[in-house]
Amino acid sequence: MTSQRRGIHLDQSELLCKKGCGFYGNTGWQGLCSKCWREENQREKQKQIQEDWALAERLQREEEEAYAKHQKPQSQSSITPFSKFEERKTKEKSSKVHTVTKFFTPSTKTPPKKDSPFDAQSSPSPSSSAGRHSSLDSDHATREFIDFLKPLKSGREIFKQCRAFTESMVYKRDMGADELSECVQDFYQNLSDRLQTQFKGSSDHVDSVMDEVEKYMMTRLYKEVFCPETTDDEKKDLAIQKRIRALHWVTIEMLCVPVDEEIPVVSDSVVKAITDVIEMDSKRVPKEKLACITRCSKHIFNAIKVSKKEAASADDFLPTLIYIVLKANPPRLQSNIQYITRFCIPSRLMTGEDGYYFTNLCCAVAFIEKLDGQSLNLSSEEFDLYMSGQASPSGPQASGVSSCSPGSAALSQVHQRLDLLTGLGERQERVMEKARQLESDLIDWTDEVEQKVQSALDSFPAETNNPTETTAEETPSAASSAIDADNIENELLPPPLQPQVFAG
């Protein structure tokens, strides 16, 4: 009879884009890859723009008709504001389309707009950015970026474009997070296309340059684009943190995690995995945050391999990743996921091991948010009691969990020892109770003896005799008492010996 394996299963097809393009999807993009998401988003925006234009034209037409009824002679003047309005909207639309492409013009003499922040920023010096970017990390990233670009022929031009775009983003902090992401992604795309032409399709060179571009830009923009005020990322962080705290009772058996933490090597790998996923929050660059996730995942695979003594599968990896996230409760988890989704180079999330592990992390977080009793083979009543803290699972039998991992035997032994300790505690309590009873009995017995002695003394008082009345029976006692008299020594003892002179 074979027992059916319980646990969390995820078909690999669920990790891919819902459009079927072959790239990895993302919950932040509604299950789409970055390419399909942008295309879908662009279509929705174009549709919204057309609807807005139709609404504006209808409102303007109604305004013109109402104005013409009151002032017919000046009907011609009512057309002028609409023409200006249409001209202004056209300029805004064209400006939005060419916001990013203007950075790639070969000429550097293009005059900036009057309200542009580049009027006093003509020098390519890395110290000319806003004051908030003068931190040590930003300066260090700038120096590394300059050193990397020096051997390239177009390195100076690339740096000027990246610096100008980075400085312009500082003044767009009031924009929505999706709009900021779109600006950055458009810049990535345009620069990548230009580098493809320059390096004649050498993807390795393009990837290395784009990695440095991302590192430079996101290090300097981190404060502006990470968890911006225009989003509810902070609210989501608090919600998932509270959710994970409420799930502290979830055991390794409930998730059917094939990891035996009794093995020192496995325990060490689990600790390293937890450390890596927590360390993700300390990094600024999306690539470095992804590297933390990748290292965490590799430690998980190593722990599973040592525990099972065979290669780990995807069905083993996802439950273990969920278990690691529950134990680590990483800080600002949702903000970090959203930051990577919005500002990482798209190709890194769509393919490769970084994209695979990141997609699994998104699935793990989504699973934790929707976790219920059925997911853990528990009844809804048990799940509600555990979540409210009114009860906690005491062991595998109490939670209805079968032994589905190597650590179940060790955990069962721990529970047996806990039961033994509980029994010893009860026995010790009984012994202490009897000892206290014995002490009380001794105190009562002592009091009772004292009372009886005192009662006897009170019943038989001591008799005192008159010294003038002496009977014949009292003569021996009187004689015995005379031993202490002063003259007894002279009357009864022989005379002392006298010294004699010996003559011989």
Secondary structure as UniProt FT lines:
FT   HELIX           12..15
FT   TURN            18..19
FT   HELIX           27..29
FT   TURN            30..31
FT   HELIX           34..70
FT   TURN            73..75
FT   HELIX           76..78
FT   HELIX           79..97
FT   TURN            98..100
FT   HELIX           101..104
FT   TURN            114..115
FT   TURN            117..120
FT   HELIX           126..128
FT   HELIX           131..133
FT   HELIX           136..149
FT   TURN            150..151
FT   TURN            153..154
FT   HELIX           155..170
FT   TURN            171..174
FT   HELIX           177..198
FT   TURN            199..201
FT   HELIX           203..225
FT   TURN            229..230
FT   HELIX           233..246
FT   TURN            247..249
FT   TURN            252..256
FT   TURN            261..262
FT   HELIX           264..279
FT   HELIX           280..282
FT   HELIX           286..308
FT   HELIX           314..328
FT   TURN            331..332
FT   HELIX           333..343
FT   HELIX           346..350
FT   HELIX           352..369
FT   HELIX           374..376
FT   HELIX           380..388
FT   TURN            396..400
FT   HELIX           407..459
FT   TURN            467..468
FT   HELIX           472..474
FT   HELIX           475..481
FT   HELIX           482..484
FT   TURN            486..487
FT   HELIX           488..492
//
